[in-house]
Amino acid sequence: MPEEIADREILAIAEASGNILTIMVTPRKDGVPLPTLLRSLGQSLKILREIDERVSSTSRPTLEWLVVSASYNSPLTFRIMGRKRIDAPDPGRVVDTYLSALNELENGGEPEGFSESAMESAKDIATLILRDGVSSVEFSAPGQPSVSPSRKLVENVENIIRKRYYHEDAVLEGKLETVSIHGETHFVIYDILTNHPTKCVIDEGLMRNSLKEIGRRVQVEGKVKYNRSGRPMMMEARSMKPLRESADLPQFAEGQSINITNGVESSKYVRRLRDAD
């Protein structure tokens, strides 16, 4: 009994802080494909965590997310609670911010502070609904209007991203310092002058080659995504080749001059060139 009382108190605190989310999934026919369900929940969790970090005073997560109830009758219904982490500061209203952003995207707006990654996750949820055996997914919370992502959200996200970025074939140079197989296989090159990083998505062949070039200057060719100020953000890399380091280039001894006149005094050399014309 004391545990039940404590659980009710935690739920009440979470609800008062705006961190209780209900997700209802309605299948089209026999049931919801498990990969679709897991992906929808996973993308929702990804957005919630990002919002939690953004609204936190420490820029770190303040909540851990728990399923506190589930109903397996149609529609499938999950109630998710954000519980404050030990020693974390008081959380912001993460679920309220999440629902407000989804509603804004669904109605043609652009949520302030909502990253491209979060918008892509919201788009992914709506895309799954459109194609993978799900009639609708509805998100709701106490005191907030519910929202069901649709094709309108997908089209709006695509329009927003299209305005933020443009793509073109290009060649980039930089120092290769990171290779990762987490998520998309990629490496990161850093501009020699500005130290600006560019993520380069690669195939298995380029991955093997890139491992040999860590710490070296490289030239990478592919399709680059630029922001509107012309800064490269990401590349779909097609090829890469190493560049010679400055120590590998021909060196001149200290005080040694370059002889381009073959020993002729410079003014006479220039006069000969002019007279030859």
TILUM-873620 format. One record per residue (C-alpha): residue number from 0; residue in three letters; x, y, z. Coordinates in Angstrom, 1 decimal, always signed. Example, Ala and Ser with C-alpha at 12.3 -4.5 7.8 and 13.67 -1.06 7.14 Angstrom:
<lumfis>
   num   residuo        u        v        w
     0       ALA    +12.3     -4.5     +7.8
     1       SER    +13.7     -1.1     +7.1
</lumfis>
This chain:
<lumfis>
   num   residuo        u        v        w
     0       MET     +0.0     +0.0     +0.0
     1       PRO     +2.7     +2.6     +0.8
     2       GLU     +4.3     +1.8     -2.6
     3       GLU     +1.0     +2.5     -4.4
     4       ILE     +0.6     +5.8     -2.6
     5       ALA     +4.2     +6.8     -3.5
     6       ASP     +3.5     +5.8     -7.2
     7       ARG     +0.4     +7.9     -7.2
     8       GLU     +2.3    +10.8     -5.8
     9       ILE     +5.0    +10.5     -8.4
    10       LEU     +2.3    +10.4    -11.2
    11       ALA     +0.6    +13.5     -9.7
    12       ILE     +4.0    +15.4     -9.6
    13       ALA     +4.7    +14.3    -13.2
    14       GLU     +1.3    +15.4    -14.4
    15       ALA     +1.5    +18.7    -12.6
    16       SER     +4.9    +19.4    -14.2
    17       GLY     +3.5    +18.6    -17.7
    18       ASN     +5.4    +15.4    -18.2
    19       ILE     +2.7    +12.7    -18.7
    20       LEU     +2.2    +11.7    -22.3
    21       THR     -0.5     +9.3    -23.7
    22       ILE     +0.1     +7.6    -27.1
    23       MET     -2.8     +5.9    -28.8
    24       VAL     -2.0     +3.7    -31.9
    25       THR     -4.9     +2.6    -34.0
    26       PRO     -4.2     -0.3    -36.5
    27       ARG     -5.9     -0.6    -39.9
    28       LYS     -6.6     -4.3    -39.8
    29       ASP     -5.3     -7.1    -37.7
    30       GLY     -2.7     -5.4    -35.6
    31       VAL     +0.2     -3.0    -35.5
    32       PRO     +3.5     -4.2    -37.0
    33       LEU     +5.9     -4.5    -34.1
    34       PRO     +8.8     -2.6    -36.0
    35       THR     +6.4     +0.3    -36.6
    36       LEU     +5.3     +0.5    -33.0
    37       LEU     +8.9     +0.4    -31.7
    38       ARG    +10.1     +2.9    -34.2
    39       SER     +7.2     +5.3    -33.4
    40       LEU     +8.0     +5.0    -29.6
    41       GLY    +11.7     +5.4    -30.2
    42       GLN    +11.3     +8.5    -32.3
    43       SER     +9.0    +10.0    -29.7
    44       LEU    +11.5     +9.3    -27.0
    45       LYS    +14.3    +10.8    -29.1
    46       ILE    +12.4    +14.1    -29.4
    47       LEU    +11.4    +14.1    -25.7
    48       ARG    +15.1    +13.7    -24.7
    49       GLU    +16.2    +16.5    -27.0
    50       ILE    +13.6    +18.9    -25.6
    51       ASP    +14.5    +17.9    -22.0
    52       GLU    +18.1    +18.8    -22.7
    53       ARG    +17.2    +22.1    -24.4
    54       VAL    +14.8    +23.4    -21.6
    55       SER    +17.1    +22.1    -18.8
    56       SER    +19.0    +24.8    -16.9
    57       THR    +22.1    +22.5    -17.1
    58       SER    +21.6    +21.5    -20.8
    59       ARG    +21.5    +17.9    -19.6
    60       PRO    +18.6    +15.4    -19.3
    61       THR    +16.5    +15.8    -16.1
    62       LEU    +14.0    +13.0    -16.8
    63       GLU    +14.0     +9.3    -17.2
    64       TRP    +11.0     +8.0    -19.2
    65       LEU     +8.8     +5.1    -17.9
    66       VAL     +5.7     +3.3    -19.3
    67       VAL     +3.3     +3.5    -16.4
    68       SER     +0.3     +1.9    -18.0
    69       ALA     -0.6     +0.1    -21.3
    70       SER     -3.8     -1.1    -22.9
    71       TYR     -3.6     -3.7    -25.7
    72       ASN     -7.2     -3.4    -26.9
    73       SER     -7.6     -1.3    -30.0
    74       PRO     -6.4     +1.3    -30.0
    75       LEU     -3.1     +0.4    -28.3
    76       THR     -2.6     +2.9    -25.5
    77       PHE     +0.6     +3.7    -23.7
    78       ARG     +0.9     +6.2    -20.8
    79       ILE     +4.5     +7.5    -20.5
    80       MET     +5.8     +9.4    -17.5
    81       GLY     +8.9    +11.6    -17.3
    82       ARG    +10.4    +11.0    -13.8
    83       LYS    +12.9    +13.4    -12.4
    84       ARG    +16.4    +12.0    -12.1
    85       ILE    +18.1    +12.0     -8.8
    86       ASP    +20.1    +15.2     -8.2
    87       ALA    +18.8    +16.7    -11.4
    88       PRO    +17.3    +20.3    -11.4
    89       ASP    +13.6    +20.7    -11.6
    90       PRO    +12.5    +19.7    -15.2
    91       GLY    +10.8    +21.9    -17.7
    92       ARG     +7.4    +21.1    -19.2
    93       VAL     +8.8    +18.7    -21.8
    94       VAL     +5.6    +16.9    -22.9
    95       ASP     +3.7    +20.2    -23.2
    96       THR     +6.6    +21.6    -25.4
    97       TYR     +6.5    +18.3    -27.5
    98       LEU     +2.8    +18.5    -28.1
    99       SER     +2.9    +22.2    -28.9
   100       ALA     +5.7    +21.6    -31.5
   101       LEU     +3.8    +18.7    -33.1
   102       ASN     +0.7    +20.8    -33.4
   103       GLU     +2.6    +23.7    -34.9
   104       LEU     +4.3    +21.4    -37.5
   105       GLU     +0.9    +19.8    -38.3
   106       ASN     -0.6    +23.2    -38.9
   107       GLY     +2.1    +24.6    -41.1
   108       GLY     +4.3    +26.4    -38.5
   109       GLU     +7.9    +26.1    -37.6
   110       PRO     +8.5    +25.5    -33.8
   111       GLU    +11.1    +27.8    -32.3
   112       GLY    +14.2    +25.9    -31.2
   113       PHE    +13.1    +22.6    -32.8
   114       SER    +16.1    +21.0    -34.4
   115       GLU    +16.3    +19.4    -37.8
   116       SER    +16.8    +16.1    -36.1
   117       ALA    +13.6    +16.5    -34.1
   118       MET    +11.6    +17.5    -37.2
   119       GLU    +13.0    +14.5    -39.1
   120       SER    +11.9    +12.3    -36.2
   121       ALA     +8.4    +13.8    -36.2
   122       LYS     +8.2    +13.3    -40.0
   123       ASP     +9.3     +9.7    -39.5
   124       ILE     +6.4     +9.1    -37.1
   125       ALA     +3.9    +10.5    -39.6
   126       THR     +5.5     +8.6    -42.5
   127       LEU     +5.2     +5.3    -40.6
   128       ILE     +1.5     +6.1    -40.1
   129       LEU     +1.0     +6.7    -43.8
   130       ARG     +2.6     +3.4    -45.0
   131       ASP     +2.9     +0.8    -42.3
   132       GLY     -0.5     -0.6    -41.3
   133       VAL     -1.4     +2.1    -38.8
   134       SER     -4.6     +4.2    -39.2
   135       SER     -3.5     +6.9    -36.7
   136       VAL     -1.2     +7.8    -33.8
   137       GLU     -2.6    +10.3    -31.4
   138       PHE     -0.5    +12.1    -28.8
   139       SER     -2.2    +13.8    -25.8
   140       ALA     -1.6    +15.1    -22.3
   141       PRO     -3.8    +16.5    -19.5
   142       GLY     -4.8    +20.1    -20.4
   143       GLN     -3.3    +20.0    -23.9
   144       PRO     -5.0    +19.6    -27.3
   145       SER     -4.2    +16.2    -28.8
   146       VAL     -2.4    +15.8    -32.1
   147       SER     -2.3    +13.1    -34.8
   148       PRO     +0.6    +13.6    -37.2
   149       SER     -0.5    +13.4    -40.9
   150       ARG     +0.7    +14.0    -44.4
   151       LYS     +0.5    +17.7    -43.7
   152       LEU     +3.2    +17.4    -41.1
   153       VAL     +5.4    +15.5    -43.5
   154       GLU     +5.0    +18.2    -46.3
   155       ASN     +5.6    +21.0    -43.8
   156       VAL     +8.8    +19.5    -42.5
   157       GLU    +10.1    +19.0    -46.0
   158       ASN     +9.4    +22.6    -46.9
   159       ILE    +11.1    +23.9    -43.8
   160       ILE    +14.2    +21.9    -44.4
   161       ARG    +14.2    +22.8    -48.1
   162       LYS    +14.3    +26.5    -47.0
   163       ARG    +17.1    +26.0    -44.5
   164       TYR    +19.5    +24.1    -46.7
   165       TYR    +20.5    +23.5    -50.3
   166       HIS    +22.5    +20.6    -51.9
   167       GLU    +25.1    +20.5    -54.6
   168       ASP    +28.1    +18.4    -55.8
   169       ALA    +31.4    +19.7    -54.3
   170       VAL    +34.9    +18.7    -53.2
   171       LEU    +35.9    +19.4    -49.6
   172       GLU    +39.3    +19.3    -47.9
   173       GLY    +40.0    +18.8    -44.2
   174       LYS    +41.7    +16.7    -41.5
   175       LEU    +40.0    +13.4    -40.9
   176       GLU    +39.7    +12.8    -37.2
   177       THR    +36.6    +10.7    -36.6
   178       VAL    +35.2     +7.4    -38.0
   179       SER    +32.0     +6.0    -36.7
   180       ILE    +29.6     +3.1    -37.4
   181       HIS    +27.0     +4.3    -34.9
   182       GLY    +23.8     +5.0    -36.9
   183       GLU    +24.9     +6.0    -40.4
   184       THR    +28.5     +4.9    -41.1
   185       HIS    +30.4     +8.2    -41.4
   186       PHE    +33.6    +10.1    -40.8
   187       VAL    +34.1    +13.7    -39.9
   188       ILE    +36.6    +16.1    -41.5
   189       TYR    +37.7    +19.4    -40.0
   190       ASP    +38.5    +22.5    -42.0
   191       ILE    +42.2    +23.3    -41.6
   192       LEU    +41.6    +27.0    -41.2
   193       THR    +38.2    +27.2    -39.3
   194       ASN    +38.1    +23.8    -37.7
   195       HIS    +34.5    +23.5    -38.8
   196       PRO    +33.4    +19.9    -38.8
   197       THR    +31.6    +18.2    -41.7
   198       LYS    +30.0    +14.8    -41.4
   199       CYS    +30.6    +12.6    -44.4
   200       VAL    +28.2     +9.6    -44.8
   201       ILE    +30.2     +6.7    -46.4
   202       ASP    +29.8     +3.2    -47.7
   203       GLU    +31.8     +0.2    -46.5
   204       GLY    +34.6     +0.6    -49.0
   205       LEU    +35.2     +4.2    -48.0
   206       MET    +35.1     +3.2    -44.3
   207       ARG    +38.0     +0.8    -44.8
   208       ASN    +40.0     +3.5    -46.6
   209       SER    +39.2     +6.2    -44.1
   210       LEU    +40.6     +4.1    -41.2
   211       LYS    +44.0     +4.4    -42.8
   212       GLU    +43.8     +8.1    -43.1
   213       ILE    +42.8     +9.2    -39.6
   214       GLY    +44.8    +12.3    -38.6
   215       ARG    +45.7    +13.2    -42.2
   216       ARG    +44.4    +15.8    -44.6
   217       VAL    +42.0    +14.3    -47.2
   218       GLN    +40.0    +15.5    -50.2
   219       VAL    +36.4    +14.2    -50.3
   220       GLU    +34.0    +14.5    -53.2
   221       GLY    +30.2    +14.0    -53.1
   222       LYS    +26.8    +15.7    -52.6
   223       VAL    +27.1    +18.4    -49.9
   224       LYS    +24.3    +19.9    -47.8
   225       TYR    +24.9    +23.6    -47.1
   226       ASN    +23.1    +25.9    -44.8
   227       ARG    +21.8    +29.2    -46.3
   228       SER    +25.0    +31.0    -45.2
   229       GLY    +27.0    +28.6    -47.4
   230       ARG    +28.5    +26.5    -44.6
   231       PRO    +28.8    +22.7    -45.4
   232       MET    +26.8    +20.7    -42.9
   233       MET    +26.9    +17.1    -44.2
   234       MET    +28.1    +15.2    -47.3
   235       GLU    +27.1    +12.0    -49.0
   236       ALA    +30.6    +11.0    -49.9
   237       ARG    +31.4     +9.2    -53.1
   238       SER    +35.2     +9.2    -53.1
   239       MET    +38.2    +10.3    -50.9
   240       LYS    +41.9    +10.6    -51.5
   241       PRO    +44.7    +11.6    -49.1
   242       LEU    +46.5    +14.9    -49.5
   243       ARG    +50.2    +15.5    -49.0
   244       GLU    +51.1    +17.1    -45.7
   245       SER    +53.1    +20.3    -45.7
   246       ALA    +56.2    +18.3    -44.5
   247       ASP    +55.9    +16.1    -47.6
   248       LEU    +56.0    +19.0    -50.0
   249       PRO    +59.3    +20.3    -51.6
   250       GLN    +61.2    +22.4    -49.1
   251       PHE    +63.5    +25.3    -49.7
   252       ALA    +66.6    +25.7    -47.5
   253       GLU    +66.6    +28.9    -45.3
   254       GLY    +67.8    +31.8    -47.3
   255       GLN    +67.6    +29.9    -50.6
   256       SER    +66.1    +32.0    -53.5
   257       ILE    +64.1    +30.8    -56.4
   258       ASN    +65.9    +31.3    -59.8
   259       ILE    +63.4    +32.0    -62.6
   260       THR    +65.7    +34.2    -64.7
   261       ASN    +68.5    +31.6    -65.2
   262       GLY    +71.1    +34.0    -63.7
   263       VAL    +70.1    +37.1    -65.8
   264       GLU    +69.6    +40.3    -63.9
   265       SER    +65.8    +40.8    -63.4
   266       SER    +65.4    +44.1    -65.3
   267       LYS    +67.3    +42.7    -68.3
   268       TYR    +65.2    +39.5    -68.1
   269       VAL    +62.0    +41.5    -68.2
   270       ARG    +63.3    +43.7    -71.1
   271       ARG    +64.1    +40.6    -73.1
   272       LEU    +60.6    +39.2    -72.6
   273       ARG    +59.1    +42.5    -73.6
   274       ASP    +61.3    +42.9    -76.7
   275       ALA    +60.5    +39.3    -77.7
   276       ASP    +56.8    +40.4    -77.9
</lumfis>
